[in-house]
Amino acid sequence: MANTASAKKAARQSEKVRAHNASLRSKLRSAIKRVQAAIKGGDKAAANGVLRDAGKVIDTIADKKIVHKNKAARHKSRLNSAVKAMA
């Protein structure tokens, strides 16, 4: 437990930041799942639209350093490949 006033404030701030980062990670995962669901649905046009939106979300979260830029690039690449592979 924090003893000094500054340590208590730092604990409050870090909890606030942790909650915000968790919500952004959740947003990332949801965007990825939406693309995967569209791919399973079989509609390539819809999958492309969802992929475009997901790409923006993924890039935004990588820019904020919530996830590493290489991880973001890997997700985008794999989703893009999966959409292109659709019949």
N, C-alpha and C positions, 0 to 999 in steps of 0.2 A: 504494500500500500504506500502511496506517495505521502511523504512527510512535509515537504515544503510547499508553499503556495505555487511556486513555479512548476514543481513536479506535478501538482494536482491539475494545473492548467494544461500542461503538456499531455497528461493522461486523457483529459477531456478532448483535446484537439485530435490526438491520435485515434481515439475511438470514433470521432466524427469522420475523419478521413478514411478509416477502415470501412465504415458503413457505406460511404460514398463509393469507394473503390469496389466493394462487394456488389453494389447495385450496377456498376458499369460492367463488371465481369459477367453478371447475370444477363445484362443486355446483349453482350457478345455471344454468350451461349445460346440465347434465344434466337438471335439472328442466324446463327449457324444451323440451328434446328429447323428454322423456317425454310431455309434453302434445301436441307435434306428432305423435308416433307414434300416440298414442291417437286424434287427429283423423283421421289417415290410415287407421286401423283401422276407423273408421266407427261405433263404439259411443259414442253420445252420453252415456250414463250413466257409462261408464268414463272418458270424457274429462272430464266434470264432476268426478268424484272426483279425478282426477290434477291437474286445474286448481286445485282447492281446496288440495291439498298443495303445488303449485308456488307458489301465491300466498303461502303462509306462508314458504316458502324465500326467495322474491324480497323480501318485506318485511323479513325478518330481515337479509338481506345489505345491503339499502339502509339499514337502521337502523345497521348497523356501518360505513356509509360506504365500503363496498367498491365499490359502484356508486352513481351519483347517483340521488337519489329520483325524478327525472323519467324517467330511463332505466328504472327499475324499474316506474314507473307505465305507461310506454309498452309494455313487455313484457306486463304484466298485461292492459292494454287490448286489445292485438292478439290475445293468446291467447284472451281472453274473447269477443271478436268472432268469432274463428274457430270456437269451440265453439258459439256461438249460431247461426252460419250453417249448421251441420250439418243435414242433412235429417232 
